[in-house]
Amino acid sequence: MTNLLPVVHVFAALTIVFGASMAIPLAVSAVLGDDRVAVFATSAAITAGAGVLLWLVSRAHRRELQARDAFLLVSLAWAGLPAFATLPL
């Protein structure tokens, strides 16, 4: 059985980067004077905050991932990141 925390550690880094990338629609919304700036800011904060929380929980469990870990990581990324992407909606 695989240890989940190293996979969670990599997923946490992906989530933090994804939360930071939400600054792009936030900036576009602010430049265009849209009234949805708070929604994008909240979504980015929740996403990055969840990533930081996962990273703090798994920071002591870093190791090189094996092939079977990659399958779990891809599954988490395909299910988890779109869930965070729906937050502004």
SULQUI-V664031 format. One record per backbone hydrogen bond with DSSP energy under -1.0 kcal/mol. CO is the residue of the C=O (numbers start at 1). NH is the residue of the N-H. Records with the same first field share a line. If there is no record, write none. Layout:
CO: NH ; NH
This chain:
4: 8
5: 9
6: 10
7: 11
8: 12
9: 13
10: 14
11: 15
12: 16
13: 17
14: 18
15: 19
16: 20
17: 21
20: 23
21: 24
22: 26
23: 27
24: 28
25: 29
26: 30
27: 31
28: 32
29: 34
36: 40
37: 41
38: 42
39: 43
40: 44
41: 45
42: 46
43: 47
44: 48
45: 49
46: 50
47: 51
48: 52
49: 53
50: 54
51: 55
52: 56
53: 57
54: 58
58: 61
66: 70
67: 71
68: 72
69: 73
70: 74
71: 75
72: 76
73: 77
74: 78
75: 79
76: 80
77: 81
80: 84
81: 85
82: 86
84: 87
86: 89
